Amino acid sequence: MIKKLLCIDDDETTLMLIKMVTEKASFAKEVITAANGKEALDYYYNLLHSEIKVAPPELVFLDLNMPVMNGWEFLDEFIQKVYPSFPDTKIVVLSSSSNPVDKEKAKQYPIIIGYIPKPITADLIKMLVKK
């Protein structure tokens, strides 16, 4: 079981489903959410500048298509400015995009350990546990 999972997605239903499935599968002790990449980066910047040290998420479920800041924009800024402080963070792209270009692009980011389709299921969670 991981201690903390961050889910970045603009769809409230998806976020609720992720929380339910991860809880049922005993996958994560804590699930936190962000509605877009900017909100997630703000969360990480707060961790970096907080006087109280809080453990960062071990894993991030990242949607690609979001308003304000999409998943690719989040990844680029996260890797440049945040990842050096949290090098154990891993990313799983959780997307409804079946575009092969997105899947190939994801392979260019070593931080991404998986690309799985929405909706998340208990079987997909079990597959992640095996990784």
WODALIN-V823421 format. One line per field, one symbol per residue. phi: phi as a letter, one per 20 degrees, with the letter a starting at -180 (. if undefined). psi: psi as a letter, one per 30 degrees, with the letter a starting at -180 (. if undefined). A space follows every 10 residues. Layout:
# WODALIN-V823421
phi = ???
psi = ???
This chain:
# WODALIN-V823421
phi = .efbcdddae efffffffff ffffelecfc cdcbeaffff fggfffffdf feedfffecc eceedbfmbf fffggffgff ddggecfefd ccfdcefdff fffffffedg fedaccefef cfffffffgf f
psi = klekkkkjkf jeeeeeeeee eeeeghekek kllkfleeee eeeeeeeegk fkkkklkfkk kklejlldjl eeeeeeeeee feeffiffkl kkkjlfkgkf eeeeeeffjf fjfljklllk leeeeeeeef .
